[in-house]
């Protein structure tokens, strides 16, 4: 009988240890869940603030873009741009003017007025 009584006491103490350990674990889990909820709420708040900030920046960019479009002249047609780039890529020949006693020769007048038009 004593051995059964001793075994009953051991089992009772073990049961108390297990119940105590279970209570500690439940408290730790409760605390951890609470911390996770706080962190999640903080992240949600930060995400909402970032969203508002990004929305504000987007509106500012759109307003600046609209302002630039109204101030600047419209883009030239692509054909004109390609002609201008062709003209700018071509090497420019320097014109030479030769004076003889302060007068231009007929050949020099043709270089100055290639279409034959002059102001005389």
VOGU-3710 file (C-alpha; in Angstrom, 3 decimals, decimal comma):
1> xxxxxxxxxx> 0,000/0,000/0,000  2,773/2,401/0,751  4,167/1,955/-2,670  0,809/2,871/-4,215  0,577/5,883/-1,954  4,136/6,973/-2,894  3,348/6,472/-6,569  0,163/8,533/-6,169  2,173/11,385/-4,600  4,777/11,236/-7,413
11> xxxxxxxxxx> 2,065/11,324/-10,064  0,316/14,185/-8,314  3,557/16,228/-8,208  4,232/15,410/-11,869  0,685/16,480/-12,722  1,224/19,807/-10,928  4,520/20,345/-12,827  2,805/19,631/-16,139  -0,117/21,941/-15,326  2,319/24,655/-14,211
21> xxxxxxxxxx> 4,408/24,272/-17,383  1,219/24,365/-19,495  0,153/27,593/-17,797  3,573/29,202/-18,497  3,433/28,122/-22,144  -0,113/29,477/-22,523  0,977/32,821/-21,055  4,019/32,927/-23,381  1,836/32,152/-26,390  -0,682/34,805/-25,345
31> xxxxxxxxxx> 2,112/37,343/-24,981  3,636/36,360/-28,342  0,271/36,630/-30,115  -0,246/40,064/-28,554  3,223/41,196/-29,735  2,528/39,867/-33,227  -0,774/41,723/-33,355  0,925/44,953/-32,266  3,637/44,489/-34,889  1,043/43,745/-37,570
41> xxxxxxxxxx> -0,921/46,854/-36,605  2,269/48,909/-36,766  3,081/47,499/-40,219  -0,439/48,218/-41,456  -0,184/51,786/-40,174  3,220/52,234/-41,878  1,850/50,797/-45,135  -1,135/53,156/-45,047  1,159/56,133/-44,415  3,411/55,043/-47,298
51> xxxxxxxxxx> 0,382/54,666/-49,563  -0,819/58,183/-48,719  2,684/59,580/-49,243  3,044/57,798/-52,615  -0,392/59,016/-53,692  0,564/62,578/-52,800  3,859/62,272/-54,708  2,034/60,864/-57,726  -0,386/63,796/-57,719  2,542/66,240/-57,473
61> xxxxxxxxxx> 4,292/64,555/-60,404  1,124/64,612/-62,502  0,619/68,306/-61,710  4,224/69,097/-62,647  3,873/67,102/-65,858  0,680/68,962/-66,761  2,343/72,279/-65,993  5,300/71,434/-68,220  3,012/70,377/-71,049  1,121/73,657/-70,991
71> xxxxxxxxxx> 4,303/75,747/-70,808  6,382/74,016/-73,447  5,754/74,155/-77,151  4,424/71,012/-78,798  6,928/68,544/-80,197  7,667/68,920/-83,924  6,513/66,149/-86,233  8,945/63,225/-86,605  9,635/64,106/-90,248  10,941/67,530/-89,242
81> xxxxxxxxxx> 13,078/66,048/-86,489  14,672/63,589/-88,924  15,341/66,397/-91,432  16,944/68,509/-88,727  19,127/65,627/-87,606  20,211/65,005/-91,209  21,064/68,684/-91,600  23,032/68,716/-88,355  24,982/65,563/-89,293  26,208/67,046/-92,601
91> xxxxxxxxxx> 29,613/68,770/-92,435  29,481/72,501/-93,044  31,866/73,963/-95,635  33,245/77,369/-94,732  32,635/80,048/-97,334  35,545/82,035/-98,553  35,238/85,594/-99,693  37,914/87,103/-101,834  38,007/90,859/-102,190  39,770/92,613/-104,938
101> xxxxxxxxxx> 40,224/96,294/-104,243  37,055/96,219/-102,157  34,911/94,777/-105,003  33,469/91,312/-105,427  33,890/89,442/-108,700  30,881/87,939/-110,488  31,813/84,456/-109,353  31,850/85,624/-105,749  28,385/87,161/-106,123  27,088/83,750/-107,221
111> xxxxxxxxxx> 28,481/82,218/-104,018  26,800/84,884/-101,936  23,490/84,767/-103,876  23,218/81,189/-105,236  19,735/81,743/-106,740  20,954/84,683/-108,760  18,914/87,122/-106,686  20,644/90,145/-105,327  19,532/93,295/-103,689  20,847/95,434/-106,622
//
